[in-house]
Amino acid sequence: MTAEEYRKMLDTDFADVELEELTDISVIQIDRGLPLEQRKQQYLKKVGNPYLVRVGSMKVKVRFTGGISFNEAFENMLLSV
């Protein structure tokens, strides 16, 4: 996926997406036995837009702060799943 595609996903607004269109990440299962790169791919394939998801009946917009890159934050998240 290109940086432009990630930027487009990041810029998606709550108002542009219905709750039912979002993936409920509380039910996603990732194979922890896979190497990190494969877990990333598995998560992205299942969730679609990693910046705008839902947890149950709540929309969640994901933003990363603190000076770390998306890749670092994403890897930290996957390592904790």
C-alpha angles and dihedrals in degrees: 000000000000128000088246091056091050090048091052090052091046091052093053109120128219090239091058095058132058118223091242091058093061126087115246102231092194089076099041115110122200122195103245090195091070123092114264095256091054091047089054091052092046092051094047092048091052099041103036102197107039091194099056118042139135135241108203106310096343127096113224126199111200119214128169124217137167098076098284123128126248089252093053093047092045092050091048090052093049092047089056095050 
